């Protein structure tokens, strides 16, 4: 009997901090990052089929490849089972929130459910963010993405904002002035996480802002919201986030930001 289609959620990945701590001889950068996942994201559906195919739907489908260039296709192909993949795209691309990596991780989970076995290919080959996206929960991610420490962190309430500009991760890393920055300090277990986060950094924020000054405009708008506790850029940008004291306050801030900036992608969310 043909296995049924498998649905999966691909949440936005948010780098609450991102320290660039070194660079290997092969060019890979070493990172130290606190990652959490939002309750907003894309959805994938995977079903056995005579031949491999990928269809991209949703409000953010424009420009997303529907062939072997897509990480969803690359994630499924090594299993040797032809499948029809539907990617319902809601997250902006090249936005610093791991959309493509999270989509690939959702396909990996679906393929594992369909075949009853893990991927025959090391998932890190799909990208440095794919292993943590496969975990899909709060974690400290170090090195080139394979050193992952799951964490028990209470949910945080946030607003994600993307101004509609794409940021090239390689360009941001090339513009980074220093590659051997200090690592994060140890996470506190009996202290205010937001206060600890305020003492950490995203080392990619200054070069990303230089490449796309609108990121600074987004951070200023988030910083002016009532009830905001911390603002920062996620990943290599251009998506920025603000942390708020409650989901209700985050929802209100998101409404205000959408009214004042109708061209921006704005989502209130809970991170876990």
Secondary structure, DSSP 8 states (H G I E B T S, - for coil): -----EEEEEEEEEEEEEEEEEE-TTS-EEEEEEEEEEEEEEEEEEEE-SS-EEEEESTT-TT---STTSHHHHHHHTT---EEEEEE--S-SSSSS-HHHHHHHHHHHHHHHHHSS--SS-GGGG-TTHHHHHH-S-EEEEETTTEEEE-----EEEEEEE-S----HHHHHHH-S-S---------SSS-HHHHHHTS-BTTHHHHHHH-THHHHHHHHHHTSTTEEEEEE-TTSS-EEEEESSHHHHHHHHHHHHHH-TTSEEEEEEE-
